[in-house]
Structures are given as structure tokens and as C-alpha cells.
Amino acid sequence: MNKTKIGIATKAALLVVLGTWAVSARAQSCSNKSLKGYYAFTITGQILTGPEEGPATGVAMTYFDGTGKLTQEDFVVHNGVAPTGFQTGESGTYAVSSNCTGSAVINFSSGPPINLMFVLTKITTTNQANEIHTVVSNSGVNITSIGTQINWAF
């Protein structure tokens, strides 16, 4: 075989490999396992009705266990009034769809639960989400957040 035919055959083989890789990358799907570990969130928005009506901004650290359960602590300033410290003991559930969207419910020690809809982004080759974008789906609330997976390596 001459060098031209070898070059063409090599390029063709490379295209097949790259094409297969591109199809398999698009075929990845998410599950509850895609959301596992600690995520740091920045929270912004507004509560439109009720006793805490007004702007809300804060931070949260949420642990997702990879099986659909979560725990959280947060520090959220409501209408310019800061809490005395991080609110702890929050827990809930979540479900991730194969298209990397999902929903969650967070329960608090006092007050109604919040319902979230989310999208997972920055998915790794092992189907792990490095980032999550959320919106609160409760009526009268306009709050969004972005969470980034915490890398504990120091």
C-alpha cells in the first residue's frame, strides 16, 4: 500500500473513532448519581408575598447523596434582615431526569417547604454534574441559585 492510501485509511479510521466518541458523548444521560457531593450555592431573588416579602440574597451548602436525598444549611438575608447564623437541619429529596433536568423539595424546621426545578451543567465524562442551576417553583417567589461542586482538595 502506498503512503497516500495509508494516510487516507488513517484519516478515515480517525474520523470513525472521533464520530463514535461524539455520539457516545451526546448519548450520556444523567441520574440521581449525577448529583452527588457538596455544592456551594449563591442565592438571589425576591419573595413577592407574605411576611418575608422583599429581596432575598444568600448562600447555601447542600449535600446530595447520589440516591435522591439532600441536607442543607443556608444563610439568607430577607428584605435586609440577616439571620443570626446559618440555618441548619434542612433536608429533602431530589430526582434527576435522564436529560439532566430535575426537581427537589427542601424541608425546613419551621415554615413551608420550597420546591425547586433545576438543570445540571458541566457534566463530566463520568456523568457527574459540576454545576447546578435552580429556580424556586413556589408561587409568590422569584428566587434562583447557582451551585458549584466543592472540591475539597487542598
C-alpha positions in Angstrom: 0.0 0.0 0.0 1.4 3.4 -0.9 1.7 6.3 1.6 -1.3 8.1 0.1 -3.6 5.2 0.7 -2.2 4.7 4.2 -2.7 8.4 5.0 -6.3 8.2 3.7 -7.0 5.0 5.7 -5.6 6.5 8.9 -7.7 9.6 8.5 -10.8 7.6 7.8 -10.2 5.5 10.9 -9.6 8.6 13.0 -12.9 10.1 11.7 -14.8 6.9 12.7 -13.2 6.9 16.2 -14.0 10.6 16.7 -17.5 10.2 15.3 -18.2 7.3 17.7 -16.8 9.3 20.6 -19.0 12.3 19.7 -22.1 10.2 19.5 -21.4 8.5 22.8 -20.7 11.9 24.5 -24.1 13.1 23.4 -25.7 9.8 24.5 -24.7 10.3 28.1 -27.6 10.6 30.4 -28.0 11.9 34.0 -29.5 10.2 37.0 -29.6 10.8 40.8 -26.0 9.6 40.8 -25.0 12.6 38.7 -25.7 14.9 41.6 -23.5 13.7 44.5 -21.4 15.6 47.0 -21.3 19.1 48.4 -22.3 22.1 46.3 -21.9 25.8 47.3 -24.8 28.0 46.1 -25.3 31.7 45.6 -29.0 32.6 46.0 -30.7 35.8 44.7 -34.2 36.9 44.1 -37.3 38.2 45.6 -40.2 37.0 47.8 -43.3 38.6 46.3 -45.9 37.9 49.1 -46.1 37.0 52.7 -44.3 38.0 55.9 -40.8 37.8 54.4 -41.8 39.9 51.3 -38.9 41.6 49.7 -35.4 40.9 48.3 -33.6 37.8 49.3 -29.9 37.0 48.9 -27.7 34.4 50.4 -25.5 31.4 50.3 -26.1 27.7 51.0 -24.1 24.5 51.2 -26.1 21.4 50.1 -25.0 17.8 50.3 -26.6 15.5 47.7 -26.2 11.8 48.5 -26.5 10.4 44.9 -29.6 8.5 45.8 -32.2 11.3 46.0 -31.7 12.7 49.5 -30.2 16.0 50.5 -29.2 18.0 53.5 -28.6 21.8 53.6 -27.6 24.7 55.6 -28.0 28.3 54.4 -27.6 31.9 55.3 -30.3 34.0 53.5 -30.9 37.7 54.1 -34.6 38.6 53.7 -35.5 42.2 53.0 -32.3 43.4 54.5 -32.6 41.4 57.7 -29.9 38.9 58.3 -30.4 35.7 60.4 -28.3 35.2 63.5 -26.3 32.4 61.8 -26.5 29.6 59.3 -29.9 27.9 59.4 -29.1 24.1 59.8 -31.1 20.9 59.8 -32.7 21.4 56.4 -33.4 18.2 54.5 -35.2 17.0 51.4 -35.4 14.9 48.3 -34.5 15.3 44.7 -34.9 13.5 41.4 -32.8 13.8 38.3 -34.1 13.0 34.8 -32.0 11.4 32.1 -31.9 14.8 30.2 -30.1 16.3 33.3 -33.1 18.3 34.5 -34.8 17.7 37.8 -36.8 18.7 40.8 -36.2 18.9 44.6 -38.1 19.7 47.8 -36.3 21.2 50.8 -38.0 21.0 54.2 -37.2 23.5 57.0 -37.7 23.1 60.7 -40.3 25.9 60.5 -42.2 27.2 57.6 -43.4 25.6 54.3 -41.0 23.6 52.1 -39.6 25.1 48.9 -39.9 23.3 45.6 -37.1 23.6 43.1 -36.7 22.9 39.4 -33.1 22.6 38.2 -30.7 21.9 35.3 -27.4 20.1 35.8 -24.4 21.5 33.7 -20.8 20.9 33.2 -21.3 17.2 33.2 -18.1 15.2 33.4 -17.2 12.0 31.4 -18.4 10.0 34.4 -21.8 11.8 34.3 -21.1 13.9 37.4 -22.5 17.4 37.5 -20.1 20.1 38.5 -22.8 22.8 38.4 -26.5 23.1 39.1 -28.9 26.0 38.2 -32.1 26.2 40.2 -35.3 28.2 40.4 -37.8 28.1 43.2 -41.2 27.0 41.8 -43.4 28.0 44.8 -46.0 30.7 44.0 -45.1 34.2 45.1 -41.3 33.5 45.0 -38.8 34.6 42.3 -35.5 33.1 43.5 -32.7 31.5 41.5 -29.4 30.0 42.5 -26.3 28.6 41.0 -24.4 25.8 42.8 -20.8 24.7 42.1 -19.5 21.4 43.3 -17.0 21.8 46.1 -13.6 20.3 45.5 -12.2 19.6 49.0 -8.6 19.1 47.7 -6.3 21.5 49.5 
